[in-house]
Amino acid sequence: MSLRHEFITTKTNIEAWNRTCYKNKAKIFFPKNLNELLKFKRQLINSKSKYIVKTGNCSYDSKSIPADEKSFVISLKNLNRIIKIDRSKHTILVQSGIKISQLVKTLKENKYKIYCVPGGEKISLGGAISANAIGKDSNSSYGSFGDNVLSLKVLTENNKLINLSRSSKNFKNLIGGFGMNGLIIEAKLKIKKIKSENVNFNTYQFSNIQELTKILNNKNEYNYAQLDPYFRQKNFGVVFSANTSLNKNNYYKKINLNSNFLDKFFFYFASLFVNRFSWKIFYRFFFIIHKRQSKILDLHNFHYSSKYKHMIPLLYSKGIDDYEILIKDNLDIVLKKIIKFLKINKIYCIYIVVKKIFKSKSKYFYSFNDNGYAIALSLKNDKKSLLFYNFLKILIKNYQLSINLAKTDKILLNKKINKSSFMSLYKKKIIKNGKISRKRT
Ligand SMILES: Cc1cc2nc3c(=O)[nH]c(=O)nc-3n(C[C@H](O)[C@H](O)[C@H](O)COP(=O)(O)OP(=O)(O)OC[C@H]3O[C@@H](n4cnc5c(N)ncnc54)[C@H](O)[C@@H]3O)c2cc1C
């Protein structure tokens, strides 16, 4: 059924960040304000039309791709206002369409920061709440993004605006709800005063898993490690850490985070030369550059250092599969098994990042409820990735691991792995008939 004429939707081709799912000529609506959104939603209800939210540009697989031609996409890009920074209560009230990277920048200029900052510069606030994102600054008090959130303004399925405080019954359903339990319009977040806009940034090379575990347990404000996908002894991995600096000079460098046609062309062109040999050389240089560094960086530049990370999927025509494996303990055993499997099967990851993760304050709709470690790894979407996926299913069963659903959806198709209620809702609302819609094969 079509909508009345007054709402202009744009027909655009959209795809998941990792390029595994896409939809041509998706009908996108960009409400200019809340009033427009309410009217549009009313019409969707009246015409029994379905919709999905896609505001940011960092979601994986099928999460923000409409399942059929009739469904609409709503982008809250224009609902991006910072309503109030309350300096006495250390809170910020903000609309959900703002990019987290913009929030980090504005807060930094006001000498504040948020917790659990996810790494993509095009992640919206609504997307970070809905995926209950974890950051390289997560800690025992703020384990996942939901722990930052004090209250929410939400548009319900039947178009009612409601305010939810942390103690409200439905609050937890919105955290990690992947858009299935209502549309988040505004959020009040906890913020932390910072001493300066800068951080002391350090890198340090290590050569085995024992060192990795020790380093990840150092008490730094920001901490994560990157491993060599070839696991060469001389550059097994590098840890990146940062702590607030007392240096108050201005170190901010303006970096253009938007890629233009030429940038994209370069990546498509480079894709012709990406193979295990060129990748091996790239990583040799990468680890030489980052072997040991110590410098002061602006906080925003630390989080969002270049646009190129965003363009990695352009190197692979069928996209990439991104897995984040969440481990309660046994990091060394699980990592050894993964390394062995990758080596035997000659699978070369695009990247492997390991960080410490922390139990969330509450049991949200979707959250990781233990302290532990996360291994994030990215693979070219091909037959070997499927091989790894099957291996992962065995690992999950034997070592009680979980998979961060903010990344791959693929794993949801395995019933044994996830809570059945989450699974059935996700299938009903996002994945059609258990098959991911418009999969790029
Ligand atoms: C380069 C990169 C780095 C990343 N780093 C991290 C990281 O460090 N930690 C981490 O945990 N994750 C990370 N992610 C994953 C990312 O946090 C999630 O994919 C996130 O959900 C993306 O949000 P978005 O705004 O880009 O996407 P969107 O497509 O806008 O939204 C993603 C999901 O949230 C729902 N949603 C969005 N807005 C709303 C709203 N207002 N109300 C209700 N539902 C809504 C959508 O329906 C969809 O299901 C990263 C992703 C990329 C690409």
The ligand as an SDF file (V2000), in Angstrom:
LIG
                    3D

 53 58  0  0  0  0  0  0  0  0999 V2000
   34.0790    0.9290   11.8230 C   0  0  0  0  0  0  0  0  0  0  0  0
   33.1480    0.3940   12.8890 C   0  0  0  0  0  0  0  0  0  0  0  0
   33.5540    0.3800   14.2120 C   0  0  0  0  0  0  0  0  0  0  0  0
   32.7100   -0.1240   15.2110 C   0  0  0  0  0  0  0  0  0  0  0  0
   33.1410   -0.1560   16.4930 N   0  0  0  0  0  0  0  0  0  0  0  0
   32.3690   -0.6980   17.4450 C   0  0  0  0  0  0  0  0  0  0  0  0
   32.8290   -0.7680   18.7990 C   0  0  0  0  0  0  0  0  0  0  0  0
   33.9370   -0.3220   19.1120 O   0  0  0  0  0  0  0  0  0  0  0  0
   32.0080   -1.3440   19.7140 N   0  0  0  0  0  0  0  0  0  0  0  0
   30.7560   -1.8240   19.3780 C   0  0  0  0  0  0  0  0  0  0  0  0
   30.0560   -2.3460   20.2360 O   0  0  0  0  0  0  0  0  0  0  0  0
   30.3120   -1.7450   18.1130 N   0  0  0  0  0  0  0  0  0  0  0  0
   31.0760   -1.2040   17.1530 C   0  0  0  0  0  0  0  0  0  0  0  0
   30.6000   -1.1460   15.8700 N   0  0  0  0  0  0  0  0  0  0  0  0
   29.2470   -1.6450   15.6080 C   0  0  0  0  0  0  0  0  0  0  0  0
   28.2260   -0.5040   15.7740 C   0  0  0  0  0  0  0  0  0  0  0  0
   28.2740    0.0100   17.0870 O   0  0  0  0  0  0  0  0  0  0  0  0
   26.8030   -1.0120   15.5290 C   0  0  0  0  0  0  0  0  0  0  0  0
   26.7470   -1.6380   14.2850 O   0  0  0  0  0  0  0  0  0  0  0  0
   25.7880    0.1200   15.6050 C   0  0  0  0  0  0  0  0  0  0  0  0
   24.4980   -0.4070   15.8210 O   0  0  0  0  0  0  0  0  0  0  0  0
   25.7560    0.9400   14.3280 C   0  0  0  0  0  0  0  0  0  0  0  0
   24.8880    2.0250   14.4800 O   0  0  0  0  0  0  0  0  0  0  0  0
   24.5300    2.9820   13.2410 P   0  0  0  0  0  0  0  0  0  0  0  0
   23.9230    4.2020   13.7960 O   0  0  0  0  0  0  0  0  0  0  0  0
   25.7160    3.1390   12.3850 O   0  0  0  0  0  0  0  0  0  0  0  0
   23.5260    2.1020   12.3900 O   0  0  0  0  0  0  0  0  0  0  0  0
   21.9770    2.1580   12.1150 P   0  0  0  0  0  0  0  0  0  0  0  0
   21.8210    1.3690   10.8800 O   0  0  0  0  0  0  0  0  0  0  0  0
   21.4190    3.5280   12.1200 O   0  0  0  0  0  0  0  0  0  0  0  0
   21.3660    1.3820   13.3590 O   0  0  0  0  0  0  0  0  0  0  0  0
   21.8160    0.1400   13.7870 C   0  0  0  0  0  0  0  0  0  0  0  0
   20.7060   -0.6110   14.5230 C   0  0  0  0  0  0  0  0  0  0  0  0
   20.1410    0.2160   15.5410 O   0  0  0  0  0  0  0  0  0  0  0  0
   18.7630    0.4840   15.2820 C   0  0  0  0  0  0  0  0  0  0  0  0
   18.5110    1.9080   15.5450 N   0  0  0  0  0  0  0  0  0  0  0  0
   19.2280    2.9620   15.0930 C   0  0  0  0  0  0  0  0  0  0  0  0
   18.7200    4.1120   15.5450 N   0  0  0  0  0  0  0  0  0  0  0  0
   17.6550    3.7850   16.3120 C   0  0  0  0  0  0  0  0  0  0  0  0
   16.7110    4.5580   17.0560 C   0  0  0  0  0  0  0  0  0  0  0  0
   16.7660    5.8800   17.1130 N   0  0  0  0  0  0  0  0  0  0  0  0
   15.7480    3.8970   17.7290 N   0  0  0  0  0  0  0  0  0  0  0  0
   15.6650    2.5450   17.6890 C   0  0  0  0  0  0  0  0  0  0  0  0
   16.5330    1.7770   16.9850 N   0  0  0  0  0  0  0  0  0  0  0  0
   17.5050    2.3860   16.3070 C   0  0  0  0  0  0  0  0  0  0  0  0
   18.5770    0.1360   13.8050 C   0  0  0  0  0  0  0  0  0  0  0  0
   17.2560   -0.2600   13.5090 O   0  0  0  0  0  0  0  0  0  0  0  0
   19.5610   -1.0060   13.6240 C   0  0  0  0  0  0  0  0  0  0  0  0
   19.0300   -2.2230   14.0930 O   0  0  0  0  0  0  0  0  0  0  0  0
   31.4140   -0.6400   14.8640 C   0  0  0  0  0  0  0  0  0  0  0  0
   31.0090   -0.6040   13.5250 C   0  0  0  0  0  0  0  0  0  0  0  0
   31.8710   -0.1060   12.5540 C   0  0  0  0  0  0  0  0  0  0  0  0
   31.4300   -0.1220   11.1350 C   0  0  0  0  0  0  0  0  0  0  0  0
  1  2  1  0
  2  3  1  0
  2 52  2  0
  3  4  2  0
  4  5  1  0
  4 50  1  0
  5  6  2  0
  6  7  1  0
  6 13  1  0
  7  8  2  0
  7  9  1  0
  9 10  1  0
 10 11  2  0
 10 12  1  0
 12 13  2  0
 13 14  1  0
 14 15  1  0
 14 50  1  0
 15 16  1  0
 16 17  1  0
 16 18  1  0
 18 19  1  0
 18 20  1  0
 20 21  1  0
 20 22  1  0
 22 23  1  0
 23 24  1  0
 24 25  2  0
 24 26  1  0
 24 27  1  0
 27 28  1  0
 28 29  2  0
 28 30  1  0
 28 31  1  0
 31 32  1  0
 32 33  1  0
 33 34  1  0
 33 48  1  0
 34 35  1  0
 35 36  1  0
 35 46  1  0
 36 37  1  0
 36 45  1  0
 37 38  2  0
 38 39  1  0
 39 40  1  0
 39 45  2  0
 40 41  1  0
 40 42  2  0
 42 43  1  0
 43 44  2  0
 44 45  1  0
 46 47  1  0
 46 48  1  0
 48 49  1  0
 50 51  2  0
 51 52  1  0
 52 53  1  0
M  END
$$$$
